[in-house]
Amino acid sequence: MSDKPLEGQEQTPGVKKVSLAEAMKQKLAQKKADQAAARANPKQAGGMNQTAKSQMTKKVNNQRRRTGGS
């Protein structure tokens, strides 16, 4: 084989590998920071508010009736 890294396996000298647990901790910390920033400036959050769907427009699940299940 060759000593050249494959296209998807390029190694960068400045990046170190982190464990999955450490990556999840960083992701959670980033999420909490984003939420705190959104609370501090609600006008800048943009797109964070989602309107709840009315249950009147919810599609009924009638799979049991269609398949003849008991």
DRENTORKOL-3810 file (N, C-alpha, C; in nm, 4 decimals):
REM DRENTORKOL-3810
@n.u->0.0830; n.v->-0.1174; n.w->0.0000; ca.u->0.0000; ca.v->0.0000; ca.w->0.0000; c.u->0.0880; c.v->0.1246; c.w->0.0000
@n.u->0.0257; n.v->0.2385; n.w->-0.0181; ca.u->0.1027; ca.v->0.3625; ca.w->-0.0217; c.u->0.0949; c.v->0.4337; c.w->0.1134
@n.u->0.1860; n.v->0.5268; n.w->0.1339; ca.u->0.1878; ca.v->0.6024; ca.w->0.2584; c.u->0.0962; c.v->0.7236; c.w->0.2545
@n.u->0.0365; n.v->0.7501; n.w->0.1394; ca.u->-0.0510; ca.v->0.8667; ca.w->0.1261; c.u->-0.1860; c.v->0.8363; c.w->0.1909
@n.u->-0.2433; n.v->0.9329; n.w->0.2653; ca.u->-0.3776; ca.v->0.9103; ca.w->0.3227; c.u->-0.4839; c.v->0.9145; c.w->0.2131
@n.u->-0.5878; n.v->0.8396; n.w->0.2318; ca.u->-0.6978; ca.v->0.8398; ca.w->0.1366; c.u->-0.7710; c.v->0.9728; c.w->0.1446
@n.u->-0.8596; n.v->0.9969; n.w->0.0494; ca.u->-0.9290; ca.v->1.1260; ca.w->0.0428; c.u->-1.0036; c.v->1.1594; c.w->0.1705
@n.u->-1.0774; n.v->1.0667; n.w->0.2264; ca.u->-1.1577; ca.v->1.0923; ca.w->0.3455; c.u->-1.0805; c.v->1.0803; c.w->0.4752
@n.u->-0.9545; n.v->1.0365; n.w->0.4686; ca.u->-0.8785; ca.v->1.0111; ca.w->0.5896; c.u->-0.7608; c.v->1.1062; c.w->0.6058
@n.u->-0.7754; n.v->1.2283; n.w->0.5595; ca.u->-0.6670; ca.v->1.3247; ca.w->0.5721; c.u->-0.6511; c.v->1.3637; c.w->0.7185
@n.u->-0.5272; n.v->1.3716; n.w->0.7631; ca.u->-0.5003; ca.v->1.4072; ca.w->0.9010; c.u->-0.4507; c.v->1.5503; c.w->0.9069
@n.u->-0.5061; n.v->1.6283; n.w->0.9959; ca.u->-0.4602; ca.v->1.7650; ca.w->1.0134; c.u->-0.3785; c.v->1.7705; c.w->1.1412
@n.u->-0.2655; n.v->1.8396; n.w->1.1398; ca.u->-0.1777; ca.v->1.8393; ca.w->1.2565; c.u->-0.2362; c.v->1.9113; c.w->1.3783
@n.u->-0.3269; n.v->2.0073; n.w->1.3596; ca.u->-0.3782; ca.v->2.0846; ca.w->1.4716; c.u->-0.4965; c.v->2.0216; c.w->1.5422
@n.u->-0.5547; n.v->1.9152; n.w->1.4874; ca.u->-0.6752; ca.v->1.8562; ca.w->1.5441; c.u->-0.6387; c.v->1.7287; c.w->1.6195
@n.u->-0.6824; n.v->1.7200; n.w->1.7458; ca.u->-0.6579; ca.v->1.5968; ca.w->1.8202; c.u->-0.7886; c.v->1.5192; c.w->1.8320
@n.u->-0.7777; n.v->1.3898; n.w->1.8442; ca.u->-0.8961; ca.v->1.3061; ca.w->1.8566; c.u->-0.9543; c.v->1.3209; c.w->1.9956
@n.u->-1.0876; n.v->1.3274; n.w->2.0032; ca.u->-1.1545; ca.v->1.3339; ca.w->2.1328; c.u->-1.2467; c.v->1.2138; c.w->2.1444
@n.u->-1.2688; n.v->1.1714; n.w->2.2664; ca.u->-1.3562; ca.v->1.0566; ca.w->2.2876; c.u->-1.5011; c.v->1.0976; c.w->2.2652
@n.u->-1.5846; n.v->0.9994; n.w->2.2497; ca.u->-1.7266; ca.v->1.0258; ca.w->2.2271; c.u->-1.7873; c.v->1.0988; c.w->2.3459
@n.u->-1.7502; n.v->1.0596; n.w->2.4668; ca.u->-1.8033; ca.v->1.1251; ca.w->2.5868; c.u->-1.7630; c.v->1.2722; c.w->2.5908
@n.u->-1.6381; n.v->1.2999; n.w->2.5567; ca.u->-1.5904; ca.v->1.4385; ca.w->2.5575; c.u->-1.6609; c.v->1.5203; c.w->2.4499
@n.u->-1.6829; n.v->1.4594; n.w->2.3345; ca.u->-1.7532; ca.v->1.5285; ca.w->2.2262; c.u->-1.8965; c.v->1.5604; c.w->2.2664
@n.u->-1.9619; n.v->1.4672; n.w->2.3354; ca.u->-2.0997; ca.v->1.4906; ca.w->2.3793; c.u->-2.1053; c.v->1.6010; c.w->2.4847
@n.u->-2.0071; n.v->1.6049; n.w->2.5735; ca.u->-2.0016; ca.v->1.7111; ca.w->2.6745; c.u->-1.9848; c.v->1.8470; c.w->2.6086
@n.u->-1.8993; n.v->1.8534; n.w->2.5070; ca.u->-1.8787; ca.v->1.9795; ca.w->2.4359; c.u->-2.0059; c.v->2.0215; c.w->2.3639
@n.u->-2.0732; n.v->1.9269; n.w->2.3023; ca.u->-2.1967; ca.v->1.9555; ca.w->2.2287; c.u->-2.3054; c.v->2.0047; c.w->2.3241
@n.u->-2.3168; n.v->1.9416; n.w->2.4411; ca.u->-2.4158; ca.v->1.9826; ca.w->2.5400; c.u->-2.3849; c.v->2.1219; c.w->2.5929
@n.u->-2.2578; n.v->2.1496; n.w->2.6173; ca.u->-2.2185; ca.v->2.2820; ca.w->2.6654; c.u->-2.2504; c.v->2.3881; c.w->2.5609
@n.u->-2.2271; n.v->2.3575; n.w->2.4337; ca.u->-2.2586; ca.v->2.4516; ca.w->2.3256; c.u->-2.4091; c.v->2.4751; c.w->2.3173
@n.u->-2.4883; n.v->2.3693; n.w->2.3339; ca.u->-2.6337; ca.v->2.3812; ca.w->2.3278; c.u->-2.6855; c.v->2.4675; c.w->2.4418
@n.u->-2.6319; n.v->2.4463; n.w->2.5627; ca.u->-2.6736; ca.v->2.5262; ca.w->2.6776; c.u->-2.6358; c.v->2.6720; c.w->2.6591
@n.u->-2.5182; n.v->2.6971; n.w->2.6028; ca.u->-2.4756; ca.v->2.8341; ca.w->2.5774; c.u->-2.5665; c.v->2.9009; c.w->2.4748
@n.u->-2.6043; n.v->2.8279; n.w->2.3723; ca.u->-2.6950; ca.v->2.8821; ca.w->2.2708; c.u->-2.8318; c.v->2.9138; c.w->2.3300
@n.u->-2.8815; n.v->2.8255; n.w->2.4176; ca.u->-3.0108; ca.v->2.8494; ca.w->2.4813; c.u->-3.0055; c.v->2.9707; c.w->2.5729
@n.u->-2.8955; n.v->2.9852; n.w->2.6463; ca.u->-2.8807; ca.v->3.0996; ca.w->2.7355; c.u->-2.8750; c.v->3.2291; c.w->2.6546
@n.u->-2.8059; n.v->3.2263; n.w->2.5418; ca.u->-2.7982; ca.v->3.3439; ca.w->2.4560; c.u->-2.9352; c.v->3.3772; c.w->2.3973
@n.u->-3.0125; n.v->3.2749; n.w->2.3647; ca.u->-3.1460; ca.v->3.2966; ca.w->2.3090; c.u->-3.2391; c.v->3.3574; c.w->2.4144
@n.u->-3.2215; n.v->3.3170; n.w->2.5400; ca.u->-3.3035; ca.v->3.3752; ca.w->2.6476; c.u->-3.2651; c.v->3.5205; c.w->2.6725
@n.u->-3.1366; n.v->3.5516; n.w->2.6592; ca.u->-3.0892; ca.v->3.6867; ca.w->2.6846; c.u->-3.1386; c.v->3.7833; c.w->2.5758
@n.u->-3.1375; n.v->3.7402; n.w->2.4517; ca.u->-3.1823; ca.v->3.8232; ca.w->2.3392; c.u->-3.2878; c.v->3.7491; c.w->2.2591
@n.u->-3.4125; n.v->3.7531; n.w->2.3008; ca.u->-3.5155; ca.v->3.6754; ca.w->2.2299; c.u->-3.5389; c.v->3.7229; c.w->2.0864
@n.u->-3.5118; n.v->3.8502; n.w->2.0569; ca.u->-3.5344; ca.v->3.8999; ca.w->1.9212; c.u->-3.4298; c.v->3.8458; c.w->1.8247
@n.u->-3.3083; n.v->3.8189; n.w->1.8720; ca.u->-3.2019; ca.v->3.7703; ca.w->1.7857; c.u->-3.2082; c.v->3.6204; c.w->1.7629
@n.u->-3.2829; n.v->3.5477; n.w->1.8429; ca.u->-3.2846; ca.v->3.4016; ca.w->1.8342; c.u->-3.3283; c.v->3.3559; c.w->1.6953
@n.u->-3.4344; n.v->3.4132; n.w->1.6428; ca.u->-3.4791; ca.v->3.3867; ca.w->1.5075; c.u->-3.5015; c.v->3.2404; c.w->1.4744
@n.u->-3.6234; n.v->3.2006; n.w->1.4489; ca.u->-3.6512; ca.v->3.0648; ca.w->1.4082; c.u->-3.6562; c.v->2.9649; c.w->1.5223
@n.u->-3.6330; n.v->3.0071; n.w->1.6431; ca.u->-3.6342; ca.v->2.9158; ca.w->1.7556; c.u->-3.7780; c.v->2.8834; c.w->1.7992
@n.u->-3.8724; n.v->2.9748; n.w->1.7754; ca.u->-4.0099; ca.v->2.9520; ca.w->1.8212; c.u->-4.0832; c.v->2.8693; c.w->1.7161
@n.u->-4.1434; n.v->2.7632; n.w->1.7615; ca.u->-4.2227; ca.v->2.6797; ca.w->1.6732; c.u->-4.3665; c.v->2.6838; c.w->1.7232
@n.u->-4.4593; n.v->2.6965; n.w->1.6312; ca.u->-4.5991; ca.v->2.6986; ca.w->1.6707; c.u->-4.6480; c.v->2.5548; c.w->1.6851
@n.u->-4.7278; n.v->2.5331; n.w->1.7879; ca.u->-4.7805; ca.v->2.3988; ca.w->1.8124; c.u->-4.8925; c.v->2.3695; c.w->1.7135
@n.u->-4.8982; n.v->2.2455; n.w->1.6650; ca.u->-5.0052; ca.v->2.2078; ca.w->1.5739; c.u->-5.1323; c.v->2.1821; c.w->1.6532
@n.u->-5.2413; n.v->2.2188; n.w->1.5948; ca.u->-5.3694; ca.v->2.1934; ca.w->1.6574; c.u->-5.4022; c.v->2.0450; c.w->1.6465
@n.u->-5.4609; n.v->1.9918; n.w->1.7504; ca.u->-5.4985; ca.v->1.8507; ca.w->1.7450; c.u->-5.6199; c.v->1.8290; c.w->1.6562
@n.u->-5.6865; n.v->1.9360; n.w->1.6189; ca.u->-5.8008; ca.v->1.9229; ca.w->1.5296; c.u->-5.7543; c.v->1.8864; c.w->1.3885
@n.u->-5.6337; n.v->1.9270; n.w->1.3506; ca.u->-5.5857; ca.v->1.8990; ca.w->1.2158; c.u->-5.4972; c.v->1.7747; c.w->1.2125
@n.u->-5.4839; n.v->1.7072; n.w->1.3246; ca.u->-5.3978; ca.v->1.5888; ca.w->1.3320; c.u->-5.4616; c.v->1.4731; c.w->1.2554
@n.u->-5.3788; n.v->1.4030; n.w->1.1777; ca.u->-5.4296; ca.v->1.2904; ca.w->1.0999; c.u->-5.4514; c.v->1.1708; c.w->1.1928
@n.u->-5.5658; n.v->1.1096; n.w->1.1833; ca.u->-5.6014; ca.v->0.9976; ca.w->1.2693; c.u->-5.5291; c.v->0.8717; c.w->1.2234
@n.u->-5.4745; n.v->0.7960; n.w->1.3190; ca.u->-5.4081; ca.v->0.6700; ca.w->1.2870; c.u->-5.5122; c.v->0.5584; c.w->1.2919
@n.u->-5.5481; n.v->0.5097; n.w->1.1738; ca.u->-5.6490; ca.v->0.4024; ca.w->1.1673; c.u->-5.5881; c.v->0.2735; c.w->1.1155
@n.u->-5.4616; n.v->0.2490; n.w->1.1474; ca.u->-5.3938; ca.v->0.1296; ca.w->1.0980; c.u->-5.4591; c.v->0.0029; c.w->1.1525
@n.u->-5.5007; n.v->0.0069; n.w->1.2781; ca.u->-5.5618; ca.v->-0.1133; ca.w->1.3376; c.u->-5.6879; c.v->-0.1524; c.w->1.2620
@n.u->-5.7675; n.v->-0.0518; n.w->1.2233; ca.u->-5.8903; ca.v->-0.0811; ca.w->1.1516; c.u->-5.8594; c.v->-0.1327; c.w->1.0100
@n.u->-5.7590; n.v->-0.0740; n.w->0.9446; ca.u->-5.7250; ca.v->-0.1157; ca.w->0.8080; c.u->-5.6686; c.v->-0.2571; c.w->0.8036
@n.u->-5.5875; n.v->-0.2925; n.w->0.9015; ca.u->-5.5222; ca.v->-0.4238; ca.w->0.8974; c.u->-5.6035; c.v->-0.5322; c.w->0.9663
@n.u->-5.7110; n.v->-0.4955; n.w->1.0326; ca.u->-5.7967; ca.v->-0.5959; ca.w->1.0960; c.u->-5.7411; c.v->-0.6451; c.w->1.2275
@n.u->-5.6513; n.v->-0.5682; n.w->1.2899; ca.u->-5.5948; ca.v->-0.6087; ca.w->1.4187; c.u->-5.6967; c.v->-0.5971; c.w->1.5292
@n.u->-5.6768; n.v->-0.6721; n.w->1.6368; ca.u->-5.7739; ca.v->-0.6679; ca.w->1.7461; c.u->-5.7268; c.v->-0.5844; c.w->1.8612
END
